[in-house]
Amino acid sequence: MEIGPSWPGGLDISPPMHAAEDGLWIPDWQPGPTRPALGDGVCHVWRVDLEQVAAQGGGDPSDSPLNAQERERAARFVFERHRRWFTAARTALRRVLGAYLGVDAAAVPIVAELYQRPALAPSARFRATPIDFNLSHSDGLALIAVSRRAPLGVDVELLRPMADALGLAERHYVGDEIARVAAASGALRDRAFFTCWTRKEAVLKSTGAGLSVAPVTVRVGATPEPLQLVFADPAGAAALQLVSFEVRADALGACAVHPHIRVAGMFDYLPGSIAGP
């Protein structure tokens, strides 16, 4: 089933999608624009193959646009693959943000704010074009969400067998979320578990302060229907709309945005295709 300008449940989304058997929405991912432009009322989501970024020179911390703090963090990873994926994710993030801001990737002023949520440093240069963003990666796959309005959170998880899915759900989920995981089995249980987990993570990451909140205290549902909610974290209450989608056949994602923001583009990041300043 194709949908047009509005997401079921009233949430506004422009890219065409169709529904999987369990109701999860599968986007029609499009090649990312060479010079992306972001309107005031929209959110763009970028899908990134980190191994592809690394293969084209974006996985080496010493030869990347990362700043000193990011390179120091990359150096702390024990396993080379984790260092490569982290570096590639931050490289892609900087290139995407640089394309929106019209600056070189290395000049994007990323800082770690409350609870280490990355954000743009306050700058008179970018005051007229403020951008909020969020990054998530699971092994070699990443999502980047970009909007001009906070709160904003995104999460991606690779589907994998979870022998302890029900036990984890009983510790971190609530009521109907636990029941949904318990009622499924095998790969469907894994899918229900990660549907709920990505939704919780997207909400928790949307404000930064939410990263200090226990997932069990946030009800988001283990089914993929769009949801509007008010998320209360230590900094206050934030209204959100939450959408779930399939990132790839082996990965699920979720995005939490301000209720007045619509997801107006779901793009594939192609190394070398984004124009510089």
LODO-997000 format. One record per residue (C-alpha): residue in one letter; residue number from 1; z, x, y. Coordinates in steps of 0.02 Angstrom, whole numbers, plus 50000, padded with zeros to 5 digits. Layout:
<A, NUM, <Z, X, Y>>,
...
//
This chain:
<M, 1, <50000, 50000, 50000>>,
<E, 2, <49948, 50074, 50168>>,
<I, 3, <50051, 50044, 50324>>,
<G, 4, <49997, 50057, 50503>>,
<P, 5, <50096, 50076, 50663>>,
<S, 6, <50265, 50013, 50601>>,
<W, 7, <50375, 50069, 50458>>,
<P, 8, <50446, 49933, 50346>>,
<G, 9, <50610, 49873, 50417>>,
<G, 10, <50547, 49892, 50595>>,
<L, 11, <50553, 50081, 50610>>,
<D, 12, <50400, 50144, 50703>>,
<I, 13, <50291, 50276, 50621>>,
<S, 14, <50108, 50313, 50650>>,
<P, 15, <50040, 50417, 50504>>,
<P, 16, <49969, 50315, 50359>>,
<M, 17, <50076, 50311, 50202>>,
<H, 18, <50082, 50228, 50033>>,
<A, 19, <50229, 50182, 49924>>,
<A, 20, <50280, 50265, 49761>>,
<E, 21, <50341, 50157, 49616>>,
<D, 22, <50522, 50175, 49669>>,
<G, 23, <50482, 50125, 49848>>,
<L, 24, <50486, 50300, 49922>>,
<W, 25, <50353, 50325, 50054>>,
<I, 26, <50222, 50460, 50029>>,
<P, 27, <50148, 50525, 50193>>,
<D, 28, <49966, 50570, 50217>>,
<W, 29, <50004, 50746, 50276>>,
<Q, 30, <49876, 50809, 50402>>,
<P, 31, <49830, 50987, 50454>>,
<G, 32, <49937, 51032, 50603>>,
<P, 33, <49852, 51033, 50773>>,
<T, 34, <49805, 51201, 50848>>,
<R, 35, <49890, 51156, 51012>>,
<P, 36, <50022, 51024, 50972>>,
<A, 37, <50079, 50909, 51111>>,
<L, 38, <50239, 50810, 51102>>,
<G, 39, <50263, 50645, 51193>>,
<D, 40, <50433, 50588, 51256>>,
<G, 41, <50456, 50453, 51124>>,
<V, 42, <50395, 50539, 50967>>,
<C, 43, <50449, 50657, 50829>>,
<H, 44, <50335, 50775, 50733>>,
<V, 45, <50377, 50836, 50557>>,
<W, 46, <50297, 50994, 50489>>,
<R, 47, <50286, 51041, 50305>>,
<V, 48, <50289, 51229, 50274>>,
<D, 49, <50245, 51328, 50118>>,
<L, 50, <50357, 51479, 50143>>,
<E, 51, <50269, 51585, 50012>>,
<Q, 52, <50105, 51557, 50106>>,
<V, 53, <50188, 51611, 50269>>,
<A, 54, <50261, 51765, 50185>>,
<A, 55, <50095, 51812, 50106>>,
<Q, 56, <50016, 51816, 50279>>,
<G, 57, <50144, 51932, 50355>>,
<G, 58, <50286, 51814, 50396>>,
<G, 59, <50413, 51865, 50264>>,
<D, 60, <50465, 52040, 50320>>,
<P, 61, <50612, 52039, 50443>>,
<S, 62, <50559, 52207, 50516>>,
<D, 63, <50386, 52142, 50558>>,
<S, 64, <50421, 51966, 50618>>,
<P, 65, <50458, 51873, 50781>>,
<L, 66, <50642, 51851, 50732>>,
<N, 67, <50775, 51904, 50856>>,
<A, 68, <50912, 52031, 50817>>,
<Q, 69, <51037, 51898, 50761>>,
<E, 70, <50911, 51821, 50641>>,
<R, 71, <50863, 51991, 50570>>,
<E, 72, <51045, 52033, 50544>>,
<R, 73, <51069, 51870, 50450>>,
<A, 74, <50913, 51903, 50345>>,
<A, 75, <50981, 52075, 50297>>,
<R, 76, <51139, 51995, 50224>>,
<F, 77, <51045, 51905, 50085>>,
<V, 78, <51074, 51987, 49917>>,
<F, 79, <50911, 51931, 49837>>,
<E, 80, <50743, 51979, 49910>>,
<R, 81, <50669, 51805, 49883>>,
<H, 82, <50806, 51725, 49988>>,
<R, 83, <50776, 51853, 50126>>,
<R, 84, <50589, 51817, 50117>>,
<W, 85, <50610, 51628, 50123>>,
<F, 86, <50734, 51637, 50268>>,
<T, 87, <50621, 51753, 50367>>,
<A, 88, <50466, 51647, 50332>>,
<A, 89, <50558, 51488, 50384>>,
<R, 90, <50616, 51563, 50549>>,
<T, 91, <50444, 51639, 50579>>,
<A, 92, <50359, 51469, 50556>>,
<L, 93, <50491, 51384, 50664>>,
<R, 94, <50465, 51507, 50805>>,
<R, 95, <50276, 51491, 50796>>,
<V, 96, <50285, 51301, 50798>>,
<L, 97, <50407, 51295, 50943>>,
<G, 98, <50310, 51428, 51036>>,
<A, 99, <50153, 51321, 51023>>,
<Y, 100, <50243, 51172, 51101>>,
<L, 101, <50323, 51278, 51237>>,
<G, 102, <50172, 51387, 51273>>,
<V, 103, <50260, 51552, 51239>>,
<D, 104, <50250, 51690, 51110>>,
<A, 105, <50349, 51657, 50951>>,
<A, 106, <50465, 51804, 50985>>,
<A, 107, <50505, 51734, 51158>>,
<V, 108, <50570, 51566, 51098>>,
<P, 109, <50754, 51569, 51152>>,
<I, 110, <50838, 51510, 50993>>,
<V, 111, <51027, 51518, 50988>>,
<A, 112, <51157, 51454, 50865>>,
<E, 113, <51259, 51314, 50940>>,
<L, 114, <51405, 51215, 50869>>,
<Y, 115, <51427, 51245, 50682>>,
<Q, 116, <51276, 51363, 50685>>,
<R, 117, <51148, 51227, 50716>>,
<P, 118, <51000, 51318, 50798>>,
<A, 119, <50948, 51255, 50969>>,
<L, 120, <50854, 51316, 51123>>,
<A, 121, <50958, 51412, 51248>>,
<P, 122, <50972, 51326, 51417>>,
<S, 123, <50830, 51388, 51525>>,
<A, 124, <50759, 51338, 51693>>,
<R, 125, <50586, 51379, 51624>>,
<F, 126, <50595, 51243, 51491>>,
<R, 127, <50702, 51116, 51583>>,
<A, 128, <50551, 51007, 51619>>,
<T, 129, <50499, 51008, 51436>>,
<P, 130, <50660, 50999, 51334>>,
<I, 131, <50641, 51009, 51146>>,
<D, 132, <50763, 50974, 51007>>,
<F, 133, <50721, 51033, 50832>>,
<N, 134, <50792, 51048, 50658>>,
<L, 135, <50745, 51155, 50509>>,
<S, 136, <50779, 51135, 50323>>,
<H, 137, <50716, 51233, 50174>>,
<S, 138, <50738, 51224, 49987>>,
<D, 139, <50680, 51385, 49904>>,
<G, 140, <50499, 51409, 49958>>,
<L, 141, <50474, 51241, 50045>>,
<A, 142, <50529, 51196, 50222>>,
<L, 143, <50525, 51052, 50345>>,
<I, 144, <50531, 51070, 50534>>,
<A, 145, <50564, 50918, 50643>>,
<V, 146, <50529, 50924, 50831>>,
<S, 147, <50569, 50796, 50965>>,
<R, 148, <50610, 50790, 51149>>,
<R, 149, <50767, 50689, 51117>>,
<A, 150, <50924, 50721, 51016>>,
<P, 151, <51001, 50684, 50895>>,
<L, 152, <50881, 50750, 50764>>,
<G, 153, <50907, 50804, 50584>>,
<V, 154, <50794, 50841, 50436>>,
<D, 155, <50822, 50890, 50255>>,
<V, 156, <50715, 50936, 50105>>,
<E, 157, <50767, 50963, 49924>>,
<L, 158, <50664, 51017, 49775>>,
<L, 159, <50683, 50897, 49629>>,
<R, 160, <50766, 50982, 49481>>,
<P, 161, <50869, 50929, 49329>>,
<M, 162, <51048, 50893, 49379>>,
<A, 163, <51160, 50883, 49225>>,
<D, 164, <51309, 50844, 49338>>,
<A, 165, <51220, 50720, 49454>>,
<L, 166, <51340, 50578, 49419>>,
<G, 167, <51494, 50687, 49436>>,
<L, 168, <51432, 50754, 49603>>,
<A, 169, <51391, 50578, 49660>>,
<E, 170, <51566, 50520, 49617>>,
<R, 171, <51637, 50659, 49728>>,
<H, 172, <51518, 50648, 49875>>,
<Y, 173, <51443, 50472, 49875>>,
<V, 174, <51515, 50298, 49901>>,
<G, 175, <51504, 50126, 49819>>,
<D, 176, <51322, 50072, 49800>>,
<E, 177, <51263, 50253, 49812>>,
<I, 178, <51363, 50299, 49657>>,
<A, 179, <51306, 50141, 49569>>,
<R, 180, <51123, 50182, 49603>>,
<V, 181, <51140, 50356, 49527>>,
<A, 182, <51241, 50289, 49379>>,
<A, 183, <51112, 50154, 49341>>,
<A, 184, <50970, 50281, 49325>>,
<S, 185, <50942, 50413, 49192>>,
<G, 186, <50843, 50573, 49168>>,
<A, 187, <50719, 50614, 49305>>,
<L, 188, <50752, 50447, 49392>>,
<R, 189, <50936, 50491, 49408>>,
<D, 190, <50890, 50659, 49486>>,
<R, 191, <50773, 50568, 49605>>,
<A, 192, <50909, 50443, 49656>>,
<F, 193, <51034, 50584, 49679>>,
<F, 194, <50920, 50686, 49793>>,
<T, 195, <50862, 50533, 49889>>,
<C, 196, <51042, 50503, 49940>>,
<W, 197, <51081, 50687, 49967>>,
<T, 198, <50935, 50719, 50085>>,
<R, 199, <50981, 50564, 50184>>,
<K, 200, <51161, 50622, 50204>>,
<E, 201, <51108, 50798, 50253>>,
<A, 202, <50984, 50736, 50383>>,
<V, 203, <51119, 50629, 50464>>,
<L, 204, <51251, 50766, 50457>>,
<K, 205, <51132, 50895, 50532>>,
<S, 206, <51072, 50779, 50671>>,
<T, 207, <51217, 50820, 50787>>,
<G, 208, <51275, 50990, 50726>>,
<A, 209, <51456, 50933, 50734>>,
<G, 210, <51419, 50826, 50583>>,
<L, 211, <51412, 50982, 50475>>,
<S, 212, <51602, 50978, 50479>>,
<V, 213, <51605, 50800, 50410>>,
<A, 214, <51626, 50765, 50223>>,
<P, 215, <51469, 50683, 50149>>,
<V, 216, <51577, 50551, 50064>>,
<T, 217, <51622, 50480, 50235>>,
<V, 218, <51440, 50440, 50280>>,
<R, 219, <51355, 50293, 50194>>,
<V, 220, <51165, 50309, 50191>>,
<G, 221, <51116, 50227, 50026>>,
<A, 222, <51032, 50303, 49873>>,
<T, 223, <50874, 50199, 49892>>,
<P, 224, <50735, 50252, 50011>>,
<E, 225, <50732, 50102, 50128>>,
<P, 226, <50737, 50144, 50314>>,
<L, 227, <50910, 50124, 50389>>,
<Q, 228, <50983, 50109, 50561>>,
<L, 229, <51163, 50168, 50580>>,
<V, 230, <51293, 50234, 50698>>,
<F, 231, <51355, 50406, 50646>>,
<A, 232, <51529, 50454, 50708>>,
<D, 233, <51566, 50640, 50705>>,
<P, 234, <51699, 50745, 50795>>,
<A, 235, <51592, 50746, 50954>>,
<G, 236, <51574, 50557, 50964>>,
<A, 237, <51459, 50419, 50899>>,
<A, 238, <51270, 50433, 50886>>,
<A, 239, <51146, 50295, 50848>>,
<L, 240, <51015, 50347, 50721>>,
<Q, 241, <50870, 50283, 50619>>,
<L, 242, <50845, 50363, 50450>>,
<V, 243, <50684, 50377, 50350>>,
<S, 244, <50652, 50449, 50176>>,
<F, 245, <50487, 50515, 50110>>,
<E, 246, <50407, 50620, 49975>>,
<V, 247, <50371, 50797, 50035>>,
<R, 248, <50278, 50847, 49877>>,
<A, 249, <50274, 50780, 49701>>,
<D, 250, <50423, 50893, 49666>>,
<A, 251, <50520, 50873, 49829>>,
<L, 252, <50603, 50738, 49934>>,
<G, 253, <50642, 50735, 50119>>,
<A, 254, <50731, 50633, 50251>>,
<C, 255, <50730, 50630, 50440>>,
<A, 256, <50862, 50559, 50558>>,
<V, 257, <50806, 50524, 50737>>,
<H, 258, <50861, 50428, 50890>>,
<P, 259, <50823, 50241, 50872>>,
<H, 260, <50697, 50249, 51016>>,
<I, 261, <50597, 50390, 50937>>,
<R, 262, <50451, 50360, 50818>>,
<V, 263, <50387, 50484, 50691>>,
<A, 264, <50210, 50504, 50758>>,
<G, 265, <50145, 50651, 50657>>,
<M, 266, <50175, 50730, 50487>>,
<F, 267, <50085, 50896, 50481>>,
<D, 268, <50051, 51040, 50364>>,
<Y, 269, <50089, 51208, 50441>>,
<L, 270, <49942, 51325, 50412>>,
<P, 271, <49978, 51508, 50456>>,
<G, 272, <49859, 51570, 50589>>,
<S, 273, <49803, 51396, 50643>>,
<I, 274, <49926, 51372, 50785>>,
<A, 275, <49868, 51442, 50952>>,
<G, 276, <49974, 51567, 51045>>,
<P, 277, <50017, 51557, 51230>>,
//
